């Protein structure tokens, strides 16, 4: 495929969007090359934790199609069941391992846009957050040197459900904005750290809902820096109901519908305090005290009176749960 530089693509796309008023998706003219996007990172880029390993890539492609953008996702790897499957995600890889192949991959695919999410495996391996941030900075420098005209989007990494890793995860993320700021106008920050808690399928990977949030984050960052006129609909952060899956073991998972509900957290001096929390209905067994009335019992032709009393019984029921 003949490849044009990003500036040519952006200019032609902007003109097409202006002419159509975004009423319908814009088809690229025959001379336009698609926007080449390289998803770069670890297993979260691969899409582990989502059905079919589509991750955030399929939903981002859907959003870009709706905006009328012709794209070509590029990379040496291929995963998923929907859309353009190419990417440069590598499960278990640290920042430095990604840096070891990035020159070759960038030279081979010459992306216009790089979407970088890296550092999770450094944190899981107990890397010092400052050292990991330094490696990320060096990786961004290598990307800029190899594809100086590319727009690079650097993510604050998603959350973790491993309590011992939370401080390092947050410390690493806190260092990323300053790194991005010093890299120049073609490097942009994307806050994916808001994908956390119930958005996480297992210890480190988002579930399908979490990946939809990631797709929204990438899209909004691209829209804000490239084309503010792209449509901004379908914000998953505004959802009040979601079907969430969470791993219970390597072979078992729990999937159910969750609802954002207003719940009472305290009552003080006649004032009720409420907050919104995600909750789901779960079955459980409760112990209840049941009064058995007094009654006669026939034993060998003798009627004996048994006084009324309370006994403990078990029953299955459901209730709203935060976990």
C-alpha positions as CSV (number, residue, x, y, z in Angstrom):
1,X,0.0,0.0,0.0
2,X,1.3,3.5,-0.9
3,X,1.7,5.4,2.3
4,X,1.1,9.2,2.9
5,X,2.4,11.2,5.8
6,X,0.1,11.9,8.7
7,X,-0.2,15.6,7.9
8,X,-1.6,14.8,4.4
9,X,-4.1,12.4,5.9
10,X,-5.2,14.8,8.6
11,X,-5.7,17.7,6.2
12,X,-7.8,15.7,3.8
13,X,-9.9,14.2,6.6
14,X,-10.5,17.6,8.2
15,X,-11.8,18.9,4.8
16,X,-14.1,15.9,4.4
17,X,-15.5,16.2,7.9
18,X,-16.2,19.9,7.4
19,X,-18.0,19.3,4.2
20,X,-20.3,16.6,5.6
21,X,-20.9,18.1,9.0
22,X,-20.4,14.7,10.5
23,X,-23.9,13.6,9.4
24,X,-22.6,10.4,7.9
25,X,-19.2,8.6,8.1
26,X,-16.7,10.0,5.7
27,X,-15.2,7.6,3.1
28,X,-11.5,8.3,2.2
29,X,-10.8,9.2,-1.4
30,X,-9.0,6.7,-3.5
31,X,-5.7,8.6,-3.1
32,X,-5.8,8.7,0.7
33,X,-3.9,6.1,2.8
34,X,-5.6,5.0,6.0
35,X,-4.4,6.2,9.4
36,X,-1.8,3.6,10.5
37,X,-2.2,2.9,14.2
38,X,0.2,0.7,16.3
39,X,-1.1,-0.6,19.6
40,X,2.1,-1.1,21.6
41,X,2.5,-2.7,24.9
42,X,2.0,-5.9,26.9
43,X,-0.9,-8.4,27.5
44,X,-3.3,-5.5,28.1
45,X,-2.6,-4.5,24.5
46,X,-3.1,-8.1,23.5
47,X,-6.6,-8.0,25.1
48,X,-6.2,-10.7,27.8
49,X,-9.3,-10.7,30.0
50,X,-11.8,-10.0,27.2
51,X,-13.8,-12.4,25.1
52,X,-11.7,-13.5,22.0
53,X,-8.9,-11.1,23.1
54,X,-10.5,-8.2,21.2
55,X,-9.5,-6.0,24.1
56,X,-9.9,-2.2,23.5
57,X,-8.8,-2.5,19.9
58,X,-12.2,-3.6,18.3
59,X,-14.2,-0.9,20.2
60,X,-11.7,1.8,19.2
61,X,-11.9,0.7,15.6
62,X,-15.7,0.9,15.8
63,X,-15.5,4.4,17.2
64,X,-13.1,5.6,14.5
65,X,-15.3,4.1,11.7
66,X,-18.3,6.0,13.2
67,X,-16.1,9.2,12.9
68,X,-15.4,8.4,9.3
69,X,-11.8,7.6,9.8
70,X,-10.1,5.0,7.6
71,X,-7.5,3.1,9.7
72,X,-5.0,0.3,9.4
73,X,-3.9,-1.2,12.7
74,X,-0.3,-2.4,12.4
75,X,2.0,-4.7,14.2
76,X,3.7,-8.1,14.1
77,X,1.1,-9.8,16.3
78,X,-2.5,-10.8,15.5
79,X,-5.3,-11.5,18.1
80,X,-9.0,-11.2,18.3
81,X,-12.2,-12.1,16.6
82,X,-13.4,-8.8,15.3
83,X,-12.0,-6.0,13.1
84,X,-8.4,-5.4,12.3
85,X,-6.5,-7.9,14.5
86,X,-2.9,-6.5,14.1
87,X,-1.1,-5.1,17.1
88,X,2.3,-5.0,18.8
89,X,1.3,-6.3,22.2
90,X,3.4,-8.9,24.0
91,X,2.1,-10.8,27.1
92,X,4.4,-10.5,30.1
93,X,6.8,-8.0,28.5
94,X,8.4,-5.3,30.5
95,X,9.2,-1.8,29.2
96,X,12.8,-2.7,28.5
97,X,11.8,-5.8,26.6
98,X,9.4,-3.8,24.4
99,X,12.3,-1.3,23.8
100,X,14.4,-4.2,22.5
101,X,12.1,-4.7,19.5
102,X,10.6,-1.3,19.0
103,X,13.1,0.0,16.4
104,X,12.6,-2.9,14.1
105,X,8.8,-2.9,14.4
106,X,8.5,0.9,13.8
107,X,10.8,0.7,10.8
108,X,8.7,-2.1,9.4
109,X,5.3,-0.5,9.9
110,X,5.9,3.2,10.1
111,X,2.8,4.1,12.1
112,X,1.2,7.5,12.1
113,X,-0.1,6.9,15.6
114,X,1.4,4.9,18.5
115,X,-0.8,3.9,21.5
116,X,1.5,2.9,24.3
117,X,0.5,1.2,27.5
118,X,3.5,-0.2,29.3
119,X,4.8,-0.7,32.8
120,X,2.4,-3.1,34.4
121,X,4.9,-6.0,34.2
122,X,7.6,-3.8,35.7
123,X,5.4,-3.1,38.7
124,X,4.4,-6.8,39.1
125,X,8.1,-7.6,39.1
126,X,8.7,-5.1,42.0
127,X,10.6,-2.6,39.8
128,X,11.2,0.7,41.5
129,X,8.5,3.1,40.1
130,X,11.1,5.8,39.4
131,X,13.3,3.3,37.6
132,X,10.3,2.1,35.6
133,X,9.4,5.7,34.7
134,X,12.9,6.3,33.5
135,X,12.7,3.2,31.2
136,X,9.4,4.5,29.9
137,X,10.9,7.9,29.1
138,X,13.8,6.2,27.2
139,X,11.2,4.1,25.2
140,X,9.3,7.2,24.2
141,X,12.6,8.8,23.0
142,X,13.3,5.7,20.8
143,X,9.8,5.9,19.3
144,X,10.2,9.6,18.6
145,X,13.7,9.1,17.0
146,X,12.4,6.3,14.7
147,X,9.0,7.9,13.7
148,X,9.4,11.6,14.4
149,X,6.2,12.6,12.7
150,X,4.0,10.1,14.6
151,X,1.5,11.1,17.3
152,X,2.4,9.1,20.4
153,X,-0.2,8.5,23.1
154,X,1.2,7.4,26.4
155,X,-1.1,5.8,29.0
156,X,-1.1,5.9,32.7
157,X,-1.5,2.1,33.3
158,X,-4.7,0.5,34.5
159,X,-5.3,-0.4,38.1
160,X,-4.5,-3.6,39.9
161,X,-6.4,-5.7,42.4
162,X,-3.2,-6.9,44.1
163,X,-3.1,-4.8,47.3
164,X,0.7,-5.0,47.6
165,X,1.1,-3.6,44.1
166,X,-1.2,-0.6,44.5
167,X,1.3,1.9,46.0
168,X,3.9,1.2,43.3
169,X,1.2,1.3,40.6
170,X,0.1,4.7,41.7
171,X,3.6,6.0,42.2
172,X,4.6,5.0,38.7
173,X,1.5,6.6,37.2
174,X,2.1,9.8,39.1
175,X,5.5,10.2,37.3
176,X,4.1,9.8,33.8
177,X,2.5,13.2,33.2
178,X,5.8,15.0,33.7
179,X,7.6,12.6,31.4
180,X,5.0,13.2,28.7
181,X,5.1,17.0,29.1
182,X,8.8,17.2,28.4
183,X,8.6,15.2,25.2
184,X,7.0,17.8,22.9
185,X,3.7,18.5,21.2
186,X,3.5,15.1,19.5
187,X,3.4,13.1,22.8
188,X,0.1,13.0,24.6
189,X,-1.0,11.7,28.0
190,X,-4.0,9.3,28.3
191,X,-5.2,8.5,31.8
192,X,-6.2,4.8,31.7
193,X,-5.6,4.5,35.5
194,X,-9.4,5.2,36.0
195,X,-9.9,1.6,34.6
196,X,-9.8,-0.1,38.0
197,X,-11.8,-1.9,40.7
198,X,-14.8,-3.7,39.1
199,X,-13.3,-3.0,35.6
200,X,-10.5,-5.5,36.3
201,X,-11.2,-9.1,35.2
202,X,-8.3,-10.8,37.1
203,X,-5.4,-9.2,39.0
204,X,-4.2,-7.0,36.2
205,X,-6.3,-7.3,33.0
206,X,-9.5,-5.4,32.3
207,X,-12.8,-7.1,31.6
208,X,-14.8,-6.2,28.6
209,X,-16.4,-3.2,30.3
210,X,-12.9,-2.0,31.3
211,X,-11.6,-2.4,27.8
212,X,-14.5,-0.3,26.5
213,X,-13.4,2.4,28.9
214,X,-9.8,2.1,27.6
215,X,-11.1,2.4,24.0
216,X,-13.0,5.6,25.0
217,X,-9.8,7.0,26.6
218,X,-7.7,6.4,23.5
219,X,-10.4,7.8,21.3
220,X,-11.0,10.9,23.3
221,X,-7.3,11.6,23.5
222,X,-7.0,11.3,19.7
223,X,-10.1,13.4,19.2
224,X,-8.9,16.1,21.5
225,X,-5.5,16.5,19.9
226,X,-6.3,15.6,16.2
227,X,-9.9,16.4,15.4
228,X,-12.2,17.8,18.0
229,X,-15.1,17.6,15.5
230,X,-15.1,13.8,15.7
231,X,-18.3,12.7,17.5
232,X,-18.0,12.2,21.2
233,X,-20.9,9.9,22.0
234,X,-21.1,6.6,23.8
235,X,-19.2,7.4,27.0
236,X,-19.0,4.2,29.1
237,X,-18.2,6.2,32.2
238,X,-21.8,7.4,32.1
239,X,-23.2,3.9,32.1
240,X,-25.6,3.0,35.0
241,X,-25.7,-0.7,34.2
242,X,-23.0,-3.1,33.0
243,X,-22.5,-6.8,32.5
244,X,-19.2,-7.5,34.2
245,X,-17.1,-10.7,34.4
246,X,-14.4,-11.4,37.0
247,X,-12.1,-14.4,37.3
248,X,-12.7,-16.7,40.3
249,X,-9.9,-19.0,39.3
250,X,-7.9,-20.0,36.2
251,X,-10.9,-22.0,34.9
252,X,-13.9,-20.3,36.5
253,X,-15.4,-16.9,36.2
254,X,-18.3,-15.0,37.6
255,X,-20.4,-12.9,35.2
256,X,-23.5,-10.9,36.2
257,X,-25.2,-7.6,35.7
258,X,-24.2,-4.7,37.9
259,X,-26.1,-1.5,38.6
260,X,-25.0,2.0,39.7
261,X,-27.3,2.6,42.7
262,X,-27.7,5.3,45.3
263,X,-27.2,3.7,48.7
264,X,-27.4,5.1,52.3
265,X,-24.0,5.3,54.0
266,X,-24.9,7.1,57.2
267,X,-27.7,8.7,59.2
268,X,-26.6,11.5,61.5
269,X,-28.7,14.0,63.4
270,X,-31.7,13.3,61.2
271,X,-29.6,13.7,58.0
272,X,-29.2,10.8,55.5
273,X,-26.0,10.6,53.5
274,X,-26.1,8.7,50.3
275,X,-23.6,7.8,47.6
276,X,-23.7,6.0,44.3
277,X,-22.1,2.6,44.2
278,X,-21.9,-0.3,41.8
279,X,-23.9,-3.2,43.2
280,X,-25.2,-6.6,42.0
281,X,-27.8,-9.0,43.3
282,X,-26.2,-12.2,44.8
283,X,-27.9,-15.3,46.3
284,X,-26.9,-16.1,49.8
285,X,-28.1,-18.3,52.7
286,X,-29.3,-16.6,55.8
287,X,-30.1,-17.8,59.3
288,X,-33.4,-16.9,60.7
289,X,-35.2,-17.5,64.0
290,X,-38.6,-19.1,63.6
291,X,-41.0,-19.6,66.4
292,X,-42.5,-23.0,66.6
293,X,-45.9,-22.9,68.4
294,X,-46.6,-25.2,71.3
295,X,-48.1,-28.5,70.3
296,X,-48.9,-32.0,71.4
297,X,-46.7,-34.9,70.4
298,X,-48.1,-38.5,70.5
299,X,-45.5,-41.0,72.0
300,X,-46.7,-44.6,72.7
301,X,-50.3,-43.6,73.4
302,X,-49.2,-40.7,75.6
303,X,-49.8,-37.2,74.4
304,X,-47.0,-34.9,75.5
305,X,-47.2,-31.1,75.3
306,X,-44.2,-29.4,73.7
307,X,-44.0,-25.7,74.7
308,X,-43.5,-23.1,71.9
309,X,-39.9,-22.1,71.2
310,X,-37.6,-20.5,68.7
311,X,-35.5,-22.6,66.3
312,X,-32.8,-21.5,63.8
313,X,-33.5,-22.3,60.2
314,X,-31.7,-21.6,56.9
315,X,-33.2,-20.1,53.8
316,X,-31.9,-19.0,50.4
317,X,-32.5,-15.4,49.4
318,X,-30.9,-12.6,47.4
319,X,-29.6,-9.2,48.3
320,X,-27.6,-6.3,46.8
321,X,-23.9,-6.7,47.2
322,X,-20.9,-4.4,46.6
323,X,-18.5,-7.3,45.9
